[in-house]
């Protein structure tokens, strides 16, 4: 039997959810967040979660293109998109809702929350809970004074090491060479991470999807821009 598809359910249109491309992660935004991971109500986000835990986190998921691809690639794994911008996170939530209505029984393994991962990541995930962390086309924060705003920095890397299980992976993609070198330098200098050789990274099942699944990646492709990818293992 073919899967039921409701063609009358329309997908949201990004033009109604436009917002500034950047957000100050240090500013005091208003967020609801659990005081402890045990207080996270994942049942509200995943209809059939059962005893499973979220194991993939797409940090700064944007409009959710890669998150959707992630859910399709790993239908038995739970993935969360974390996005700080209000309208953008609203779009992803509405997109997932529409996809679930159009494709009954599918896309129930992905969800999105609006939050500031730089501040609240340990509030959501237990020690060694995650298998994969994704940082795709993060804000470069070019000015030196704003480097502390970058999602990859020495302090935050210790938090990522805490929530990632041994053998887990960090994935980074950017179209900014200087940012790529910055991220690689700081992750490789951290004692909990080791960069995979490029030949091994290319063999990862997600390698061909990392560059172009997201809307930002597709924009870079249209503009014939360079893309830089790296994968790191949690020791």
C-alpha positions as CSV (number, residue, x, y, z in Angstrom):
1,X,0.0,0.0,0.0
2,X,1.3,3.4,-0.9
3,X,1.8,5.9,1.9
4,X,-1.1,8.3,2.4
5,X,-0.3,11.8,1.1
6,X,-2.6,14.7,1.8
7,X,-2.1,17.1,-1.1
8,X,-4.4,19.7,0.4
9,X,-1.9,20.4,3.2
10,X,0.3,23.2,2.0
11,X,3.9,23.6,3.1
12,X,4.8,27.0,4.6
13,X,6.4,29.6,2.4
14,X,9.6,31.2,3.6
15,X,8.7,34.6,2.3
16,X,6.2,34.9,5.2
17,X,8.9,34.0,7.8
18,X,11.7,36.3,6.8
19,X,14.0,37.6,9.5
20,X,17.5,39.1,9.8
21,X,20.2,36.6,9.0
22,X,22.0,37.1,12.3
23,X,21.1,37.1,15.9
24,X,23.2,38.2,18.9
25,X,23.6,35.0,20.9
26,X,24.9,36.9,23.9
27,X,21.9,39.1,24.3
28,X,19.2,38.3,26.9
29,X,16.5,36.7,24.8
30,X,13.3,35.3,26.4
31,X,13.4,31.5,26.4
32,X,11.6,28.7,28.2
33,X,14.0,25.9,28.9
34,X,14.1,22.9,31.3
35,X,16.2,23.4,34.5
36,X,17.5,19.8,34.0
37,X,17.5,17.4,31.1
38,X,15.2,15.1,33.0
39,X,12.5,17.8,32.9
40,X,12.6,18.1,29.1
41,X,9.1,17.2,27.7
42,X,10.1,15.4,24.5
43,X,6.8,13.7,24.3
44,X,5.3,17.0,23.1
45,X,7.7,17.1,20.1
46,X,7.8,13.4,19.0
47,X,4.4,11.6,18.7
48,X,5.9,8.1,19.1
49,X,9.0,8.7,21.1
50,X,8.5,5.7,23.4
51,X,11.7,5.0,25.4
52,X,14.0,6.6,22.8
53,X,16.2,9.6,23.3
54,X,17.2,12.4,21.0
55,X,20.6,11.6,19.7
56,X,21.2,14.1,16.8
57,X,21.2,17.9,17.3
58,X,21.4,20.4,14.4
59,X,22.6,23.6,16.1
60,X,21.4,26.7,14.3
61,X,19.2,24.6,12.0
62,X,18.0,27.5,9.9
63,X,15.0,26.7,7.7
64,X,15.3,23.0,8.4
65,X,16.5,21.6,5.1
66,X,19.2,19.5,6.6
67,X,17.0,18.5,9.5
68,X,14.5,17.1,7.1
69,X,17.2,15.2,5.2
70,X,18.6,13.9,8.5
71,X,15.1,12.5,9.5
72,X,14.8,10.8,6.1
73,X,18.3,9.3,6.3
74,X,17.9,8.0,9.8
75,X,14.1,7.2,10.2
76,X,14.8,5.3,13.5
77,X,16.8,8.1,15.1
78,X,15.4,11.2,16.9
79,X,16.9,14.5,15.7
80,X,16.3,18.0,17.1
81,X,16.8,21.3,15.3
82,X,17.8,24.2,17.6
83,X,17.3,27.7,16.2
84,X,17.6,31.1,18.0
85,X,15.5,33.2,15.5
86,X,11.8,33.4,16.2
87,X,10.4,33.5,12.7
88,X,12.8,30.9,11.4
89,X,12.1,28.4,14.1
90,X,8.4,29.0,13.6
91,X,8.9,28.2,9.9
92,X,10.6,24.9,10.7
93,X,7.9,23.9,13.2
94,X,5.2,24.6,10.7
95,X,7.2,22.8,8.0
96,X,7.5,19.7,10.1
97,X,3.8,19.8,11.0
98,X,2.8,20.1,7.4
99,X,5.1,17.2,6.3
100,X,3.6,15.0,9.0
101,X,0.1,15.8,7.7
102,X,1.1,15.2,4.1
103,X,3.0,12.0,4.8
104,X,1.2,10.0,7.5
105,X,3.6,8.2,9.8
106,X,6.7,10.0,8.5
107,X,8.8,12.9,9.8
108,X,7.8,12.1,13.4
109,X,11.4,11.6,14.3
110,X,12.4,15.3,13.8
111,X,11.4,18.4,15.7
112,X,12.5,22.0,16.3
113,X,12.8,24.2,19.3
114,X,13.6,27.9,19.6
115,X,16.5,28.2,22.0
116,X,20.0,29.5,22.5
117,X,22.3,26.5,22.3
118,X,25.3,28.5,23.4
119,X,23.6,29.0,26.8
120,X,21.2,26.1,27.3
121,X,22.5,23.0,25.6
122,X,23.3,21.1,28.9
123,X,19.7,21.9,30.1
124,X,18.4,19.6,27.3
125,X,20.9,16.7,27.1
126,X,22.3,14.3,29.6
127,X,26.0,13.5,29.7
128,X,27.0,11.5,26.6
129,X,23.4,11.4,25.3
130,X,24.1,12.6,21.7
131,X,25.6,10.7,18.8
132,X,26.0,13.6,16.4
133,X,26.2,17.4,16.6
134,X,25.9,19.5,13.4
135,X,27.2,23.1,12.9
136,X,26.3,23.9,9.3
137,X,27.1,27.3,7.9
138,X,27.2,29.0,11.3
139,X,27.4,32.8,11.6
140,X,31.0,33.8,11.0
141,X,31.0,36.9,13.2
142,X,33.9,38.3,11.2
143,X,35.0,41.1,13.6
144,X,37.7,39.9,16.1
145,X,35.7,41.5,19.0
146,X,32.8,39.2,18.1
147,X,34.8,36.0,17.9
148,X,33.4,35.1,21.4
149,X,30.0,34.9,19.7
150,X,31.1,32.0,17.5
151,X,29.4,28.8,18.2
152,X,32.7,27.0,18.1
153,X,35.0,28.2,20.9
154,X,37.1,26.6,23.7
155,X,34.5,27.0,26.4
156,X,31.6,25.6,24.4
157,X,33.7,22.7,23.1
158,X,33.8,21.3,26.7
159,X,30.0,21.4,26.8
160,X,29.9,19.6,23.4
161,X,32.3,17.0,24.8
162,X,30.0,16.6,27.8
163,X,26.8,15.9,25.8
164,X,28.5,13.8,23.1
165,X,29.1,10.1,23.8
166,X,32.6,8.7,23.1
167,X,32.7,7.8,19.4
168,X,30.2,10.6,18.7
169,X,30.9,13.1,16.0
170,X,30.9,16.9,15.4
171,X,30.2,18.0,11.8
172,X,31.2,21.5,10.6
173,X,30.5,23.1,7.2
174,X,31.1,26.7,6.1
175,X,31.7,28.7,3.0
176,X,34.1,31.0,4.9
177,X,37.7,29.6,4.7
178,X,38.9,31.7,7.7
179,X,36.0,30.4,9.9
180,X,36.7,26.8,8.7
181,X,40.3,27.1,9.8
182,X,39.3,28.7,13.1
183,X,36.8,25.9,13.9
184,X,39.3,23.2,12.9
185,X,42.1,24.8,15.0
186,X,40.0,25.0,18.2
187,X,38.4,21.6,17.9
188,X,41.7,19.9,17.2
189,X,43.3,21.6,20.1
190,X,40.6,20.3,22.5
191,X,41.7,17.1,24.2
192,X,38.4,15.4,23.7
193,X,38.3,15.6,19.9
194,X,40.2,14.3,16.9
195,X,39.7,15.3,13.3
196,X,38.9,12.5,10.8
197,X,41.2,12.4,7.8
198,X,39.5,13.9,4.7
199,X,39.4,10.5,3.0
200,X,37.6,9.0,5.9
201,X,35.3,11.9,6.3
202,X,34.2,11.6,2.7
203,X,33.1,8.0,3.4
204,X,30.6,9.2,6.0
205,X,27.0,8.5,4.9
206,X,26.2,12.2,5.6
207,X,29.1,13.7,3.7
208,X,27.3,14.3,0.4
209,X,24.2,15.6,2.2
210,X,26.0,18.1,4.5
211,X,27.0,20.5,1.8
212,X,23.7,21.0,0.0
213,X,20.8,19.8,2.0
214,X,20.4,23.1,3.9
215,X,19.0,26.2,2.3
216,X,22.3,28.1,3.1
217,X,24.3,25.4,1.3
218,X,22.0,25.5,-1.7
219,X,22.5,29.3,-1.8
220,X,26.3,28.9,-1.8
221,X,26.0,26.4,-4.6
222,X,23.9,28.8,-6.7
223,X,26.6,31.5,-6.2
224,X,29.4,29.0,-7.0
225,X,31.0,29.6,-3.6
226,X,33.5,27.4,-1.9
227,X,32.5,24.9,0.8
228,X,34.6,23.5,3.6
229,X,33.7,20.4,5.6
230,X,35.3,18.7,8.6
231,X,34.2,15.8,10.9
232,X,35.6,15.3,14.4
233,X,35.3,12.2,16.6
234,X,34.7,12.5,20.4
235,X,37.5,10.5,22.1
